[in-house]
Amino acid sequence: MDFCCLHSFPTLYFAPMKSKDTPKKYNGGRDVNSFVEYLKREATNTFEVPAEEKKKKKKKTKKEKDEL
């Protein structure tokens, strides 16, 4: 592997199971969804990403608003 010619930071490599000696350079998008899609295509074992729980916004009381 040639580490001298890095073009983006951080450079990401993925080493599939049973191929740890020959990792693959990731050249896709830098957002979570792009990386997850890449992993789903390249991973030896299938996986599911847990759904995010929606956080309920707590309404601030008048006192909390005044303190800001």
Stockholm file with secondary structure:
# STOCKHOLM 1.0

chainA/1-68         MDFCCLHSFPTLYFAPMKSKDTPKKYNGGRDVNSFVEYLKREATNTFEVPAEEKKKKKKKTKKEKDEL
#=GR chainA/1-68 SS CCCSCCCSSSCEEECCTTCTTSCEEECSCSSHHHHHHHHHHHCSSCCCCCCCCCCCCCCCCHHHHHHC
#=GC SS_cons        CCCSCCCSSSCEEECCTTCTTSCEEECSCSSHHHHHHHHHHHCSSCCCCCCCCCCCCCCCCHHHHHHC
//
